[in-house]
Amino acid sequence: MDEQLLTILKLCLLALLYLFFFRVLRAVWAEIRAPKLAVAAPRPAAPTAKAVKKAERKALPVQLAIVEPAAMRGRTYPLAEELTVGRAAGCQVTIDDTYASQIHARVFSRDGQLFVEDLGSTNGTFVNRQKVNGPQAFRRGDRLQVGNTVLELV
């Protein structure tokens, strides 16, 4: 009976070991895989003069400013059609934050409005302390949290 119990315990330990390795590989894979590319929506017809005037009155914010941590406070990044935030050197907003993924999130404009999207990060992306679960509207004064870094749209 003792040998059977020992065999069962060995098998359970082996199963736990495989589960641990599977979780580690999954976390590494999530960090190194390329972000999913968004499919471009079809372009609408040319805007009317009235729509152009309305868009001019409702100008998009022009930059992201780092609010936290204090050591990086004041750095600003001009907004483009799309920019990525993360630790990777290829990101337009490169942050030195161990809680941020290599390519963590992206900020993009669509139809004259800004959006934030999490790119499969491990620790999540937050706008005004609410977790982002897909493209989410992003307005002037909103705060974007990536890891321990907080950026404000100004």
C-alpha positions as CSV (number, residue, x, y, z in Angstrom):
1,M,0.0,0.0,0.0
2,D,2.8,2.4,0.8
3,E,4.4,1.9,-2.6
4,Q,1.1,2.7,-4.4
5,L,0.7,5.9,-2.4
6,L,4.3,6.9,-3.2
7,T,3.6,6.3,-6.9
8,I,0.5,8.4,-6.8
9,L,2.3,11.3,-5.1
10,K,5.1,11.1,-7.7
11,L,2.5,11.4,-10.5
12,C,0.9,14.3,-8.8
13,L,4.2,16.1,-8.4
14,L,5.0,15.4,-12.1
15,A,1.6,16.9,-13.2
16,L,2.2,20.0,-11.1
17,L,5.7,20.4,-12.6
18,Y,4.3,20.2,-16.1
19,L,1.6,22.7,-15.2
20,F,4.2,25.1,-13.9
21,F,6.3,24.8,-17.1
22,F,3.2,25.4,-19.2
23,R,2.3,28.6,-17.3
24,V,5.9,29.9,-17.7
25,L,6.0,29.2,-21.4
26,R,2.6,30.8,-21.9
27,A,3.7,34.0,-20.1
28,V,6.9,34.2,-22.2
29,W,5.0,33.6,-25.4
30,A,2.6,36.5,-24.5
31,E,5.6,38.8,-24.0
32,I,7.4,38.0,-27.2
33,R,4.6,37.6,-29.8
34,A,3.7,40.4,-32.1
35,P,0.6,42.5,-31.3
36,K,-2.5,41.8,-33.2
37,L,-3.0,44.2,-36.0
38,A,-6.3,45.9,-36.3
39,V,-8.3,45.6,-39.5
40,A,-8.8,49.0,-41.1
41,A,-12.4,50.1,-41.3
42,P,-13.6,51.2,-44.8
43,R,-13.1,55.0,-45.3
44,P,-16.3,57.0,-45.4
45,A,-17.1,59.4,-48.2
46,A,-15.4,62.8,-48.2
47,P,-16.6,65.0,-45.4
48,T,-18.9,68.0,-46.0
49,A,-17.9,71.5,-45.2
50,K,-20.1,71.4,-42.1
51,A,-18.4,68.3,-40.9
52,V,-15.0,69.9,-41.4
53,K,-15.9,73.0,-39.4
54,K,-17.3,70.8,-36.6
55,A,-14.0,68.8,-36.6
56,E,-11.9,71.9,-36.4
57,R,-13.9,73.1,-33.4
58,K,-13.4,69.8,-31.7
59,A,-9.6,69.5,-32.2
60,L,-7.9,66.4,-30.9
61,P,-5.5,66.7,-28.0
62,V,-1.9,67.0,-29.1
63,Q,0.2,65.1,-26.6
64,L,0.6,62.6,-23.8
65,A,2.4,63.8,-20.7
66,I,3.9,61.6,-18.0
67,V,2.3,62.3,-14.6
68,E,3.9,59.4,-12.6
69,P,6.5,58.4,-11.6
70,A,7.9,61.7,-10.3
71,A,11.3,61.1,-11.9
72,M,9.7,61.1,-15.4
73,R,7.1,63.8,-14.7
74,G,6.9,66.4,-17.4
75,R,8.0,64.3,-20.4
76,T,5.6,64.8,-23.3
77,Y,5.0,62.7,-26.5
78,P,3.3,64.2,-29.5
79,L,0.3,62.3,-30.8
80,A,0.4,60.8,-34.2
81,E,-2.2,58.7,-36.1
82,E,-1.1,55.8,-33.9
83,L,1.5,55.3,-31.2
84,T,2.5,52.4,-29.0
85,V,3.5,52.4,-25.4
86,G,5.8,49.9,-23.8
87,R,9.4,48.9,-22.9
88,A,10.5,48.0,-26.4
89,A,12.8,50.4,-28.2
90,G,10.4,50.4,-31.2
91,C,7.6,52.0,-29.2
92,Q,6.9,55.7,-29.8
93,V,6.5,56.0,-26.0
94,T,9.3,54.0,-24.4
95,I,8.9,53.6,-20.6
96,D,11.3,52.0,-18.2
97,D,8.8,50.1,-16.1
98,T,9.1,46.5,-15.1
99,Y,5.3,46.1,-14.9
100,A,4.9,47.2,-18.5
101,S,5.1,44.7,-21.4
102,Q,7.4,45.1,-24.3
103,I,4.5,46.4,-26.5
104,H,1.9,47.2,-23.9
105,A,-0.8,49.4,-25.4
106,R,-1.6,51.6,-28.4
107,V,-3.3,55.0,-28.7
108,F,-4.9,55.6,-32.1
109,S,-7.4,57.9,-33.8
110,R,-10.4,56.7,-35.8
111,D,-13.0,59.0,-37.3
112,G,-11.6,62.0,-35.5
113,Q,-11.7,60.4,-32.0
114,L,-8.9,58.9,-29.9
115,F,-8.9,55.4,-28.6
116,V,-6.7,53.3,-26.3
117,E,-6.3,49.5,-26.8
118,D,-4.4,47.0,-24.7
119,L,-2.2,44.8,-26.8
120,G,-2.4,41.6,-24.7
121,S,-0.3,42.9,-21.8
122,T,0.3,40.8,-18.7
123,N,-0.7,43.4,-16.1
124,G,-3.4,45.2,-18.1
125,T,-4.0,48.8,-19.3
126,F,-6.2,51.2,-17.4
127,V,-7.9,54.5,-18.4
128,N,-9.1,56.5,-15.3
129,R,-8.5,53.4,-13.2
130,Q,-10.9,51.3,-15.3
131,K,-9.4,48.2,-17.1
132,V,-9.3,48.5,-20.9
133,N,-11.0,45.5,-22.5
134,G,-10.8,46.5,-26.2
135,P,-10.7,49.8,-28.0
136,Q,-11.9,52.5,-25.5
137,A,-12.5,56.1,-26.1
138,F,-9.8,58.4,-24.8
139,R,-10.5,62.1,-24.2
140,R,-8.5,65.2,-23.0
141,G,-7.8,64.9,-19.3
142,D,-8.1,61.1,-19.2
143,R,-5.2,59.2,-17.5
144,L,-3.7,56.2,-19.1
145,Q,-1.9,53.7,-16.7
146,V,0.6,51.3,-18.1
147,G,2.3,49.4,-15.3
148,N,3.3,52.0,-12.7
149,T,3.5,54.7,-15.3
150,V,0.6,57.2,-15.6
151,L,0.2,59.4,-18.7
152,E,-2.3,62.2,-19.1
153,L,-3.8,63.3,-22.4
154,V,-3.3,67.1,-22.7
